[in-house]
Amino acid sequence: MTHIENIPHILQYGITHRNSPNANPDYVTVGDKSLIDKRNTKQVSIENDGTIVLGDFIPFYFGVRMPMLYVI
């Protein structure tokens, strides 16, 4: 799920990460700011690789209804 204003950038560059060279400088978020902030600080252990920040991943939900729909 993304804001409609993000669609042209996604069509041109694909889905990009916030640290990507092709990141959208005008990205419009639809997510819960407190949840996004929490993901950006949450450390996750990876076997043999130490830890990473959960916010470094692009979240995908494959199901009938995305969790964000219940918040909106």
PQR file of N, CA, C, O and H, with PARSE charges and radii, in Angstrom:
ATOM      1  N   MET A   1       0.852  -1.158   0.000 -0.4000 1.5000
ATOM      2  CA  MET A   1       0.000   0.000   0.000 -0.0000 2.0000
ATOM      3  C   MET A   1       0.901   1.225   0.000  0.5500 1.7000
ATOM      4  O   MET A   1       1.863   1.292   0.765 -0.5500 1.4000
ATOM      5  N   THR A   2       0.596   2.177  -0.842 -0.4000 1.5000
ATOM      6  CA  THR A   2       1.368   3.400  -0.911 -0.0000 2.0000
ATOM      7  C   THR A   2       0.452   4.558  -1.282  0.5500 1.7000
ATOM      8  O   THR A   2      -0.660   4.356  -1.768 -0.5500 1.4000
ATOM      9  H   THR A   2      -0.185   2.122  -1.463  0.4000 1.0000
ATOM     10  N   HIS A   3       0.922   5.738  -1.052 -0.4000 1.5000
ATOM     11  CA  HIS A   3       0.161   6.929  -1.415 -0.0000 2.0000
ATOM     12  C   HIS A   3       0.168   7.067  -2.932  0.5500 1.7000
ATOM     13  O   HIS A   3       1.170   6.763  -3.579 -0.5500 1.4000
ATOM     14  H   HIS A   3       1.826   5.902  -0.657  0.4000 1.0000
ATOM     15  N   ILE A   4      -0.932   7.520  -3.496 -0.4000 1.5000
ATOM     16  CA  ILE A   4      -1.059   7.636  -4.946 -0.0000 2.0000
ATOM     17  C   ILE A   4       0.008   8.558  -5.548  0.5500 1.7000
ATOM     18  O   ILE A   4       0.396   8.373  -6.701 -0.5500 1.4000
ATOM     19  H   ILE A   4      -1.746   7.768  -2.970  0.4000 1.0000
ATOM     20  N   GLU A   5       0.482   9.535  -4.793 -0.4000 1.5000
ATOM     21  CA  GLU A   5       1.505  10.447  -5.302 -0.0000 2.0000
ATOM     22  C   GLU A   5       2.871   9.770  -5.459  0.5500 1.7000
ATOM     23  O   GLU A   5       3.760  10.316  -6.112 -0.5500 1.4000
ATOM     24  H   GLU A   5       0.166   9.685  -3.856  0.4000 1.0000
ATOM     25  N   ASN A   6       3.041   8.587  -4.866 -0.4000 1.5000
ATOM     26  CA  ASN A   6       4.297   7.839  -4.996 -0.0000 2.0000
ATOM     27  C   ASN A   6       4.340   6.977  -6.265  0.5500 1.7000
ATOM     28  O   ASN A   6       5.408   6.503  -6.650 -0.5500 1.4000
ATOM     29  H   ASN A   6       2.319   8.143  -4.336  0.4000 1.0000
ATOM     30  N   ILE A   7       3.200   6.774  -6.908 -0.4000 1.5000
ATOM     31  CA  ILE A   7       3.104   5.859  -8.045 -0.0000 2.0000
ATOM     32  C   ILE A   7       4.015   6.242  -9.217  0.5500 1.7000
ATOM     33  O   ILE A   7       4.699   5.362  -9.739 -0.5500 1.4000
ATOM     34  H   ILE A   7       2.332   7.160  -6.594  0.4000 1.0000
ATOM     35  N   PRO A   8       4.063   7.508  -9.662 -0.5600 1.5000
ATOM     36  CA  PRO A   8       4.948   7.829 -10.790  0.2800 2.0000
ATOM     37  C   PRO A   8       6.416   7.465 -10.524  0.5500 1.7000
ATOM     38  O   PRO A   8       7.101   6.962 -11.415 -0.5500 1.4000
ATOM     39  N   HIS A   9       6.886   7.715  -9.327 -0.4000 1.5000
ATOM     40  CA  HIS A   9       8.273   7.378  -8.991 -0.0000 2.0000
ATOM     41  C   HIS A   9       8.477   5.866  -8.992  0.5500 1.7000
ATOM     42  O   HIS A   9       9.498   5.381  -9.480 -0.5500 1.4000
ATOM     43  H   HIS A   9       6.329   8.123  -8.604  0.4000 1.0000
ATOM     44  N   ILE A  10       7.526   5.123  -8.457 -0.4000 1.5000
ATOM     45  CA  ILE A  10       7.623   3.663  -8.438 -0.0000 2.0000
ATOM     46  C   ILE A  10       7.622   3.109  -9.860  0.5500 1.7000
ATOM     47  O   ILE A  10       8.372   2.180 -10.158 -0.5500 1.4000
ATOM     48  H   ILE A  10       6.696   5.517  -8.061  0.4000 1.0000
ATOM     49  N   LEU A  11       6.796   3.662 -10.734 -0.4000 1.5000
ATOM     50  CA  LEU A  11       6.763   3.189 -12.118 -0.0000 2.0000
ATOM     51  C   LEU A  11       8.083   3.473 -12.837  0.5500 1.7000
ATOM     52  O   LEU A  11       8.503   2.701 -13.698 -0.5500 1.4000
ATOM     53  H   LEU A  11       6.186   4.417 -10.492  0.4000 1.0000
ATOM     54  N   GLN A  12       8.727   4.571 -12.485 -0.4000 1.5000
ATOM     55  CA  GLN A  12       9.988   4.917 -13.129 -0.0000 2.0000
ATOM     56  C   GLN A  12      11.175   4.153 -12.552  0.5500 1.7000
ATOM     57  O   GLN A  12      12.019   3.671 -13.307 -0.5500 1.4000
ATOM     58  H   GLN A  12       8.386   5.198 -11.786  0.4000 1.0000
ATOM     59  N   TYR A  13      11.254   4.035 -11.224 -0.4000 1.5000
ATOM     60  CA  TYR A  13      12.431   3.466 -10.563 -0.0000 2.0000
ATOM     61  C   TYR A  13      12.196   2.121  -9.882  0.5500 1.7000
ATOM     62  O   TYR A  13      13.149   1.472  -9.452 -0.5500 1.4000
ATOM     63  H   TYR A  13      10.568   4.427 -10.611  0.4000 1.0000
ATOM     64  N   GLY A  14      10.948   1.701  -9.782 -0.4000 1.5000
ATOM     65  CA  GLY A  14      10.628   0.497  -9.031 -0.0000 2.0000
ATOM     66  C   GLY A  14      10.518   0.844  -7.551  0.5500 1.7000
ATOM     67  O   GLY A  14      10.620   2.012  -7.175 -0.5500 1.4000
ATOM     68  H   GLY A  14      10.174   2.229 -10.131  0.4000 1.0000
ATOM     69  N   ILE A  15      10.311  -0.159  -6.720 -0.4000 1.5000
ATOM     70  CA  ILE A  15      10.229   0.057  -5.278 -0.0000 2.0000
ATOM     71  C   ILE A  15      11.645   0.272  -4.770  0.5500 1.7000
ATOM     72  O   ILE A  15      12.515  -0.580  -4.951 -0.5500 1.4000
ATOM     73  H   ILE A  15      10.228  -1.107  -7.026  0.4000 1.0000
ATOM     74  N   THR A  16      11.865   1.393  -4.145 -0.4000 1.5000
ATOM     75  CA  THR A  16      13.208   1.722  -3.666 -0.0000 2.0000
ATOM     76  C   THR A  16      13.217   1.866  -2.154  0.5500 1.7000
ATOM     77  O   THR A  16      12.188   2.121  -1.528 -0.5500 1.4000
ATOM     78  H   THR A  16      11.158   2.085  -3.998  0.4000 1.0000
ATOM     79  N   HIS A  17      14.380   1.699  -1.591 -0.4000 1.5000
ATOM     80  CA  HIS A  17      14.599   1.846  -0.155 -0.0000 2.0000
ATOM     81  C   HIS A  17      14.943   3.304   0.134  0.5500 1.7000
ATOM     82  O   HIS A  17      15.422   4.020  -0.746 -0.5500 1.4000
ATOM     83  H   HIS A  17      15.216   1.491  -2.099  0.4000 1.0000
ATOM     84  N   ARG A  18      14.702   3.736   1.350 -0.4000 1.5000
ATOM     85  CA  ARG A  18      14.962   5.131   1.716 -0.0000 2.0000
ATOM     86  C   ARG A  18      16.421   5.540   1.552  0.5500 1.7000
ATOM     87  O   ARG A  18      16.710   6.723   1.377 -0.5500 1.4000
ATOM     88  H   ARG A  18      14.313   3.155   2.065  0.4000 1.0000
ATOM     89  N   ASN A  19      17.352   4.575   1.605 -0.4000 1.5000
ATOM     90  CA  ASN A  19      18.774   4.871   1.429 -0.0000 2.0000
ATOM     91  C   ASN A  19      19.269   4.593   0.015  0.5500 1.7000
ATOM     92  O   ASN A  19      20.468   4.685  -0.250 -0.5500 1.4000
ATOM     93  H   ASN A  19      17.117   3.613   1.747  0.4000 1.0000
ATOM     94  N   SER A  20      18.370   4.260  -0.883 -0.4000 1.5000
ATOM     95  CA  SER A  20      18.725   3.951  -2.266 -0.0000 2.0000
ATOM     96  C   SER A  20      19.127   5.219  -3.017  0.5500 1.7000
ATOM     97  O   SER A  20      18.598   6.294  -2.735 -0.5500 1.4000
ATOM     98  H   SER A  20      17.396   4.185  -0.667  0.4000 1.0000
ATOM     99  N   PRO A  21      20.053   5.109  -3.969 -0.5600 1.5000
ATOM    100  CA  PRO A  21      20.388   6.270  -4.802  0.2800 2.0000
ATOM    101  C   PRO A  21      19.173   6.785  -5.580  0.5500 1.7000
ATOM    102  O   PRO A  21      19.112   7.962  -5.937 -0.5500 1.4000
ATOM    103  N   ASN A  22      18.210   5.898  -5.838 -0.4000 1.5000
ATOM    104  CA  ASN A  22      16.996   6.286  -6.559 -0.0000 2.0000
ATOM    105  C   ASN A  22      15.813   6.552  -5.632  0.5500 1.7000
ATOM    106  O   ASN A  22      14.670   6.583  -6.089 -0.5500 1.4000
ATOM    107  H   ASN A  22      18.260   4.943  -5.548  0.4000 1.0000
ATOM    108  N   ALA A  23      16.065   6.741  -4.352 -0.4000 1.5000
ATOM    109  CA  ALA A  23      14.982   6.976  -3.392 -0.0000 2.0000
ATOM    110  C   ALA A  23      14.179   8.210  -3.788  0.5500 1.7000
ATOM    111  O   ALA A  23      14.712   9.168  -4.348 -0.5500 1.4000
ATOM    112  H   ALA A  23      16.994   6.716  -3.981  0.4000 1.0000
ATOM    113  N   ASN A  24      12.912   8.162  -3.489 -0.4000 1.5000
ATOM    114  CA  ASN A  24      12.005   9.268  -3.811 -0.0000 2.0000
ATOM    115  C   ASN A  24      12.171  10.383  -2.780  0.5500 1.7000
ATOM    116  O   ASN A  24      11.814  10.195  -1.617 -0.5500 1.4000
ATOM    117  H   ASN A  24      12.479   7.384  -3.034  0.4000 1.0000
ATOM    118  N   PRO A  25      12.704  11.539  -3.181 -0.5600 1.5000
ATOM    119  CA  PRO A  25      12.884  12.633  -2.225  0.2800 2.0000
ATOM    120  C   PRO A  25      11.550  13.249  -1.782  0.5500 1.7000
ATOM    121  O   PRO A  25      11.489  13.945  -0.769 -0.5500 1.4000
ATOM    122  N   ASP A  26      10.484  12.985  -2.549 -0.4000 1.5000
ATOM    123  CA  ASP A  26       9.163  13.537  -2.234 -0.0000 2.0000
ATOM    124  C   ASP A  26       8.199  12.458  -1.756  0.5500 1.7000
ATOM    125  O   ASP A  26       6.986  12.607  -1.898 -0.5500 1.4000
ATOM    126  H   ASP A  26      10.534  12.419  -3.372  0.4000 1.0000
ATOM    127  N   TYR A  27       8.729  11.366  -1.189 -0.4000 1.5000
ATOM    128  CA  TYR A  27       7.916  10.237  -0.755 -0.0000 2.0000
ATOM    129  C   TYR A  27       6.853  10.678   0.241  0.5500 1.7000
ATOM    130  O   TYR A  27       7.138  11.398   1.198 -0.5500 1.4000
ATOM    131  H   TYR A  27       9.714  11.245  -1.073  0.4000 1.0000
ATOM    132  N   VAL A  28       5.617  10.233  -0.001 -0.4000 1.5000
ATOM    133  CA  VAL A  28       4.497  10.531   0.888 -0.0000 2.0000
ATOM    134  C   VAL A  28       4.154   9.247   1.640  0.5500 1.7000
ATOM    135  O   VAL A  28       3.775   8.248   1.027 -0.5500 1.4000
ATOM    136  H   VAL A  28       5.386   9.648  -0.778  0.4000 1.0000
ATOM    137  N   THR A  29       4.285   9.271   2.953 -0.4000 1.5000
ATOM    138  CA  THR A  29       4.021   8.080   3.753 -0.0000 2.0000
ATOM    139  C   THR A  29       2.540   7.959   4.082  0.5500 1.7000
ATOM    140  O   THR A  29       1.834   8.959   4.214 -0.5500 1.4000
ATOM    141  H   THR A  29       4.593  10.081   3.451  0.4000 1.0000
ATOM    142  N   VAL A  30       2.085   6.722   4.212 -0.4000 1.5000
ATOM    143  CA  VAL A  30       0.716   6.463   4.660 -0.0000 2.0000
ATOM    144  C   VAL A  30       0.735   5.684   5.965  0.5500 1.7000
ATOM    145  O   VAL A  30      -0.315   5.381   6.531 -0.5500 1.4000
ATOM    146  H   VAL A  30       2.659   5.910   4.105  0.4000 1.0000
ATOM    147  N   GLY A  31       1.923   5.365   6.436 -0.4000 1.5000
ATOM    148  CA  GLY A  31       2.068   4.548   7.632 -0.0000 2.0000
ATOM    149  C   GLY A  31       1.965   5.339   8.921  0.5500 1.7000
ATOM    150  O   GLY A  31       1.977   6.570   8.925 -0.5500 1.4000
ATOM    151  H   GLY A  31       2.776   5.611   5.976  0.4000 1.0000
ATOM    152  N   ASP A  32       1.863   4.599  10.010 -0.4000 1.5000
ATOM    153  CA  ASP A  32       1.826   5.151  11.351 -0.0000 2.0000
ATOM    154  C   ASP A  32       3.236   5.619  11.718  0.5500 1.7000
ATOM    155  O   ASP A  32       4.158   4.808  11.801 -0.5500 1.4000
ATOM    156  H   ASP A  32       1.854   3.599  10.006  0.4000 1.0000
ATOM    157  N   LYS A  33       3.400   6.916  11.937 -0.4000 1.5000
ATOM    158  CA  LYS A  33       4.716   7.507  12.202 -0.0000 2.0000
ATOM    159  C   LYS A  33       5.408   6.832  13.391  0.5500 1.7000
ATOM    160  O   LYS A  33       6.613   6.585  13.334 -0.5500 1.4000
ATOM    161  H   LYS A  33       2.650   7.574  11.870  0.4000 1.0000
ATOM    162  N   SER A  34       4.683   6.534  14.446 -0.4000 1.5000
ATOM    163  CA  SER A  34       5.313   5.909  15.617 -0.0000 2.0000
ATOM    164  C   SER A  34       5.804   4.500  15.289  0.5500 1.7000
ATOM    165  O   SER A  34       6.851   4.084  15.784 -0.5500 1.4000
ATOM    166  H   SER A  34       3.704   6.734  14.492  0.4000 1.0000
ATOM    167  N   LEU A  35       5.066   3.762  14.466 -0.4000 1.5000
ATOM    168  CA  LEU A  35       5.489   2.426  14.066 -0.0000 2.0000
ATOM    169  C   LEU A  35       6.721   2.498  13.158  0.5500 1.7000
ATOM    170  O   LEU A  35       7.643   1.694  13.299 -0.5500 1.4000
ATOM    171  H   LEU A  35       4.215   4.100  14.064  0.4000 1.0000
ATOM    172  N   ILE A  36       6.738   3.452  12.234 -0.4000 1.5000
ATOM    173  CA  ILE A  36       7.890   3.642  11.352 -0.0000 2.0000
ATOM    174  C   ILE A  36       9.123   3.986  12.174  0.5500 1.7000
ATOM    175  O   ILE A  36      10.201   3.446  11.927 -0.5500 1.4000
ATOM    176  H   ILE A  36       5.989   4.105  12.120  0.4000 1.0000
ATOM    177  N   ASP A  37       8.979   4.878  13.148 -0.4000 1.5000
ATOM    178  CA  ASP A  37      10.106   5.249  14.007 -0.0000 2.0000
ATOM    179  C   ASP A  37      10.609   4.044  14.807  0.5500 1.7000
ATOM    180  O   ASP A  37      11.815   3.869  14.983 -0.5500 1.4000
ATOM    181  H   ASP A  37       8.103   5.318  13.349  0.4000 1.0000
ATOM    182  N   LYS A  38       9.682   3.220  15.288 -0.4000 1.5000
ATOM    183  CA  LYS A  38      10.065   2.034  16.057 -0.0000 2.0000
ATOM    184  C   LYS A  38      10.831   1.049  15.173  0.5500 1.7000
ATOM    185  O   LYS A  38      11.830   0.473  15.604 -0.5500 1.4000
ATOM    186  H   LYS A  38       8.702   3.362  15.145  0.4000 1.0000
ATOM    187  N   ARG A  39      10.363   0.853  13.934 -0.4000 1.5000
ATOM    188  CA  ARG A  39      11.057  -0.047  12.997 -0.0000 2.0000
ATOM    189  C   ARG A  39      12.466   0.461  12.680  0.5500 1.7000
ATOM    190  O   ARG A  39      13.383  -0.331  12.463 -0.5500 1.4000
ATOM    191  H   ARG A  39       9.552   1.321  13.583  0.4000 1.0000
ATOM    192  N   ASN A  40      12.632   1.782  12.656 -0.4000 1.5000
ATOM    193  CA  ASN A  40      13.934   2.360  12.330 -0.0000 2.0000
ATOM    194  C   ASN A  40      14.941   2.265  13.466  0.5500 1.7000
ATOM    195  O   ASN A  40      16.121   2.558  13.272 -0.5500 1.4000
ATOM    196  H   ASN A  40      11.888   2.426  12.833  0.4000 1.0000
ATOM    197  N   THR A  41      14.492   1.861  14.647 -0.4000 1.5000
ATOM    198  CA  THR A  41      15.406   1.718  15.784 -0.0000 2.0000
ATOM    199  C   THR A  41      15.490   0.273  16.299  0.5500 1.7000
ATOM    200  O   THR A  41      16.358  -0.037  17.115 -0.5500 1.4000
ATOM    201  H   THR A  41      13.534   1.624  14.805  0.4000 1.0000
ATOM    202  N   LYS A  42      14.613  -0.597  15.839 -0.4000 1.5000
ATOM    203  CA  LYS A  42      14.565  -1.988  16.306 -0.0000 2.0000
ATOM    204  C   LYS A  42      15.711  -2.803  15.709  0.5500 1.7000
ATOM    205  O   LYS A  42      15.797  -2.960  14.491 -0.5500 1.4000
ATOM    206  H   LYS A  42      13.908  -0.345  15.176  0.4000 1.0000
ATOM    207  N   GLN A  43      16.583  -3.317  16.565 -0.4000 1.5000
ATOM    208  CA  GLN A  43      17.695  -4.164  16.146 -0.0000 2.0000
ATOM    209  C   GLN A  43      17.217  -5.608  16.055  0.5500 1.7000
ATOM    210  O   GLN A  43      16.523  -6.093  16.949 -0.5500 1.4000
ATOM    211  H   GLN A  43      16.512  -3.189  17.554  0.4000 1.0000
ATOM    212  N   VAL A  44      17.586  -6.292  14.982 -0.4000 1.5000
ATOM    213  CA  VAL A  44      17.213  -7.682  14.764 -0.0000 2.0000
ATOM    214  C   VAL A  44      18.487  -8.493  14.570  0.5500 1.7000
ATOM    215  O   VAL A  44      19.351  -8.122  13.776 -0.5500 1.4000
ATOM    216  H   VAL A  44      18.150  -5.898  14.256  0.4000 1.0000
ATOM    217  N   SER A  45      18.600  -9.595  15.293 -0.4000 1.5000
ATOM    218  CA  SER A  45      19.778 -10.462  15.173 -0.0000 2.0000
ATOM    219  C   SER A  45      19.660 -11.344  13.935  0.5500 1.7000
ATOM    220  O   SER A  45      18.602 -11.898  13.633 -0.5500 1.4000
ATOM    221  H   SER A  45      17.898  -9.897  15.938  0.4000 1.0000
ATOM    222  N   ILE A  46      20.781 -11.452  13.233 -0.4000 1.5000
ATOM    223  CA  ILE A  46      20.848 -12.336  12.073 -0.0000 2.0000
ATOM    224  C   ILE A  46      21.988 -13.311  12.319  0.5500 1.7000
ATOM    225  O   ILE A  46      23.117 -12.915  12.611 -0.5500 1.4000
ATOM    226  H   ILE A  46      21.640 -11.003  13.479  0.4000 1.0000
ATOM    227  N   GLU A  47      21.672 -14.579  12.197 -0.4000 1.5000
ATOM    228  CA  GLU A  47      22.673 -15.618  12.445 -0.0000 2.0000
ATOM    229  C   GLU A  47      23.912 -15.405  11.574  0.5500 1.7000
ATOM    230  O   GLU A  47      23.811 -15.253  10.356 -0.5500 1.4000
ATOM    231  H   GLU A  47      20.755 -14.900  11.960  0.4000 1.0000
ATOM    232  N   ASN A  48      25.063 -15.396  12.209 -0.4000 1.5000
ATOM    233  CA  ASN A  48      26.370 -15.247  11.564 -0.0000 2.0000
ATOM    234  C   ASN A  48      26.648 -13.852  10.998  0.5500 1.7000
ATOM    235  O   ASN A  48      27.738 -13.615  10.477 -0.5500 1.4000
ATOM    236  H   ASN A  48      25.145 -15.519  13.198  0.4000 1.0000
ATOM    237  N   ASP A  49      25.686 -12.921  11.087 -0.4000 1.5000
ATOM    238  CA  ASP A  49      25.891 -11.587  10.535 -0.0000 2.0000
ATOM    239  C   ASP A  49      25.728 -10.462  11.556  0.5500 1.7000
ATOM    240  O   ASP A  49      25.859  -9.291  11.199 -0.5500 1.4000
ATOM    241  H   ASP A  49      24.801 -13.113  11.510  0.4000 1.0000
ATOM    242  N   GLY A  50      25.450 -10.788  12.798 -0.4000 1.5000
ATOM    243  CA  GLY A  50      25.273  -9.749  13.811 -0.0000 2.0000
ATOM    244  C   GLY A  50      23.855  -9.227  13.842  0.5500 1.7000
ATOM    245  O   GLY A  50      22.899 -10.003  13.868 -0.5500 1.4000
ATOM    246  H   GLY A  50      25.344 -11.739  13.087  0.4000 1.0000
ATOM    247  N   THR A  51      23.716  -7.902  13.840 -0.4000 1.5000
ATOM    248  CA  THR A  51      22.383  -7.305  13.913 -0.0000 2.0000
ATOM    249  C   THR A  51      22.179  -6.318  12.779  0.5500 1.7000
ATOM    250  O   THR A  51      23.129  -5.779  12.211 -0.5500 1.4000
ATOM    251  H   THR A  51      24.492  -7.272  13.819  0.4000 1.0000
ATOM    252  N   ILE A  52      20.913  -6.101  12.470 -0.4000 1.5000
ATOM    253  CA  ILE A  52      20.514  -5.121  11.467 -0.0000 2.0000
ATOM    254  C   ILE A  52      19.343  -4.319  12.034  0.5500 1.7000
ATOM    255  O   ILE A  52      18.792  -4.674  13.076 -0.5500 1.4000
ATOM    256  H   ILE A  52      20.142  -6.539  12.931  0.4000 1.0000
ATOM    257  N   VAL A  53      18.973  -3.271  11.368 -0.4000 1.5000
ATOM    258  CA  VAL A  53      17.819  -2.460  11.771 -0.0000 2.0000
ATOM    259  C   VAL A  53      16.612  -2.919  10.946  0.5500 1.7000
ATOM    260  O   VAL A  53      16.691  -3.019   9.722 -0.5500 1.4000
ATOM    261  H   VAL A  53      19.421  -2.983  10.521  0.4000 1.0000
ATOM    262  N   LEU A  54      15.514  -3.193  11.618 -0.4000 1.5000
ATOM    263  CA  LEU A  54      14.309  -3.684  10.953 -0.0000 2.0000
ATOM    264  C   LEU A  54      13.831  -2.710   9.869  0.5500 1.7000
ATOM    265  O   LEU A  54      13.307  -3.141   8.842 -0.5500 1.4000
ATOM    266  H   LEU A  54      15.450  -3.112  12.612  0.4000 1.0000
ATOM    267  N   GLY A  55      14.006  -1.422  10.088 -0.4000 1.5000
ATOM    268  CA  GLY A  55      13.571  -0.417   9.123 -0.0000 2.0000
ATOM    269  C   GLY A  55      14.357  -0.419   7.824  0.5500 1.7000
ATOM    270  O   GLY A  55      14.003   0.299   6.889 -0.5500 1.4000
ATOM    271  H   GLY A  55      14.432  -1.072  10.922  0.4000 1.0000
ATOM    272  N   ASP A  56      15.429  -1.222   7.748 -0.4000 1.5000
ATOM    273  CA  ASP A  56      16.208  -1.324   6.513 -0.0000 2.0000
ATOM    274  C   ASP A  56      15.548  -2.235   5.486  0.5500 1.7000
ATOM    275  O   ASP A  56      16.050  -2.387   4.372 -0.5500 1.4000
ATOM    276  H   ASP A  56      15.716  -1.806   8.507  0.4000 1.0000
ATOM    277  N   PHE A  57      14.428  -2.838   5.858 -0.4000 1.5000
ATOM    278  CA  PHE A  57      13.707  -3.708   4.944 -0.0000 2.0000
ATOM    279  C   PHE A  57      12.409  -3.042   4.510  0.5500 1.7000
ATOM    280  O   PHE A  57      11.813  -2.278   5.269 -0.5500 1.4000
ATOM    281  H   PHE A  57      14.021  -2.715   6.763  0.4000 1.0000
ATOM    282  N   ILE A  58      11.975  -3.333   3.294 -0.4000 1.5000
ATOM    283  CA  ILE A  58      10.695  -2.843   2.790 -0.0000 2.0000
ATOM    284  C   ILE A  58       9.634  -3.849   3.209  0.5500 1.7000
ATOM    285  O   ILE A  58       9.691  -5.009   2.800 -0.5500 1.4000
ATOM    286  H   ILE A  58      12.460  -3.954   2.677  0.4000 1.0000
ATOM    287  N   PRO A  59       8.655  -3.420   4.028 -0.5600 1.5000
ATOM    288  CA  PRO A  59       7.657  -4.380   4.507  0.2800 2.0000
ATOM    289  C   PRO A  59       6.650  -4.754   3.409  0.5500 1.7000
ATOM    290  O   PRO A  59       6.140  -3.887   2.700 -0.5500 1.4000
ATOM    291  N   PHE A  60       6.380  -6.031   3.286 -0.4000 1.5000
ATOM    292  CA  PHE A  60       5.363  -6.528   2.366 -0.0000 2.0000
ATOM    293  C   PHE A  60       4.391  -7.381   3.154  0.5500 1.7000
ATOM    294  O   PHE A  60       4.784  -8.132   4.046 -0.5500 1.4000
ATOM    295  H   PHE A  60       6.794  -6.735   3.863  0.4000 1.0000
ATOM    296  N   TYR A  61       3.120  -7.258   2.817 -0.4000 1.5000
ATOM    297  CA  TYR A  61       2.097  -8.073   3.446 -0.0000 2.0000
ATOM    298  C   TYR A  61       1.339  -8.773   2.337  0.5500 1.7000
ATOM    299  O   TYR A  61       0.780  -8.120   1.456 -0.5500 1.4000
ATOM    300  H   TYR A  61       2.800  -6.648   2.093  0.4000 1.0000
ATOM    301  N   PHE A  62       1.315 -10.097   2.374 -0.4000 1.5000
ATOM    302  CA  PHE A  62       0.584 -10.865   1.394 -0.0000 2.0000
ATOM    303  C   PHE A  62      -0.604 -11.501   2.092  0.5500 1.7000
ATOM    304  O   PHE A  62      -0.463 -12.484   2.819 -0.5500 1.4000
ATOM    305  H   PHE A  62       1.769 -10.627   3.090  0.4000 1.0000
ATOM    306  N   GLY A  63      -1.735 -10.947   1.869 -0.4000 1.5000
ATOM    307  CA  GLY A  63      -2.938 -11.466   2.497 -0.0000 2.0000
ATOM    308  C   GLY A  63      -4.151 -10.731   1.965  0.5500 1.7000
ATOM    309  O   GLY A  63      -4.036  -9.828   1.137 -0.5500 1.4000
ATOM    310  H   GLY A  63      -1.850 -10.148   1.278  0.4000 1.0000
ATOM    311  N   VAL A  64      -5.295 -11.124   2.443 -0.4000 1.5000
ATOM    312  CA  VAL A  64      -6.534 -10.515   1.982 -0.0000 2.0000
ATOM    313  C   VAL A  64      -6.615  -9.048   2.406  0.5500 1.7000
ATOM    314  O   VAL A  64      -7.017  -8.192   1.617 -0.5500 1.4000
ATOM    315  H   VAL A  64      -5.389 -11.858   3.116  0.4000 1.0000
ATOM    316  N   ARG A  65      -6.232  -8.760   3.650 -0.4000 1.5000
ATOM    317  CA  ARG A  65      -6.283  -7.377   4.144 -0.0000 2.0000
ATOM    318  C   ARG A  65      -4.966  -7.052   4.843  0.5500 1.7000
ATOM    319  O   ARG A  65      -4.507  -7.788   5.716 -0.5500 1.4000
ATOM    320  H   ARG A  65      -5.906  -9.455   4.291  0.4000 1.0000
ATOM    321  N   MET A  66      -4.372  -5.933   4.437 -0.4000 1.5000
ATOM    322  CA  MET A  66      -3.124  -5.496   5.069 -0.0000 2.0000
ATOM    323  C   MET A  66      -3.436  -4.906   6.442  0.5500 1.7000
ATOM    324  O   MET A  66      -4.492  -4.299   6.621 -0.5500 1.4000
ATOM    325  H   MET A  66      -4.745  -5.335   3.728  0.4000 1.0000
ATOM    326  N   PRO A  67      -2.543  -5.070   7.412 -0.5600 1.5000
ATOM    327  CA  PRO A  67      -2.775  -4.522   8.750  0.2800 2.0000
ATOM    328  C   PRO A  67      -3.054  -3.015   8.737  0.5500 1.7000
ATOM    329  O   PRO A  67      -3.837  -2.529   9.553 -0.5500 1.4000
ATOM    330  N   MET A  68      -2.433  -2.281   7.832 -0.4000 1.5000
ATOM    331  CA  MET A  68      -2.622  -0.834   7.784 -0.0000 2.0000
ATOM    332  C   MET A  68      -4.063  -0.457   7.465  0.5500 1.7000
ATOM    333  O   MET A  68      -4.518   0.610   7.879 -0.5500 1.4000
ATOM    334  H   MET A  68      -1.797  -2.676   7.169  0.4000 1.0000
ATOM    335  N   LEU A  69      -4.784  -1.293   6.750 -0.4000 1.5000
ATOM    336  CA  LEU A  69      -6.184  -1.010   6.424 -0.0000 2.0000
ATOM    337  C   LEU A  69      -7.038  -0.889   7.687  0.5500 1.7000
ATOM    338  O   LEU A  69      -8.010  -0.135   7.713 -0.5500 1.4000
ATOM    339  H   LEU A  69      -4.414  -2.159   6.414  0.4000 1.0000
ATOM    340  N   TYR A  70      -6.673  -1.630   8.728 -0.4000 1.5000
ATOM    341  CA  TYR A  70      -7.441  -1.569   9.978 -0.0000 2.0000
ATOM    342  C   TYR A  70      -7.169  -0.283  10.728  0.5500 1.7000
ATOM    343  O   TYR A  70      -8.011   0.181  11.497 -0.5500 1.4000
ATOM    344  H   TYR A  70      -5.882  -2.243   8.707  0.4000 1.0000
ATOM    345  N   VAL A  71      -5.986   0.306  10.509 -0.4000 1.5000
ATOM    346  CA  VAL A  71      -5.644   1.564  11.171 -0.0000 2.0000
ATOM    347  C   VAL A  71      -6.334   2.729  10.465  0.5500 1.7000
ATOM    348  O   VAL A  71      -6.831   3.654  11.108 -0.5500 1.4000
ATOM    349  H   VAL A  71      -5.301  -0.071   9.885  0.4000 1.0000
ATOM    350  N   ILE A  72      -6.355   2.669   9.145 -0.4000 1.5000
ATOM    351  CA  ILE A  72      -6.961   3.751   8.365 -0.0000 2.0000
ATOM    352  C   ILE A  72      -8.459   3.723   8.546  0.5500 1.7000
ATOM    353  O   ILE A  72      -9.166   4.552   7.973 -0.5500 1.4000
ATOM    354  H   ILE A  72      -5.951   1.918   8.624  0.4000 1.0000
TER
END
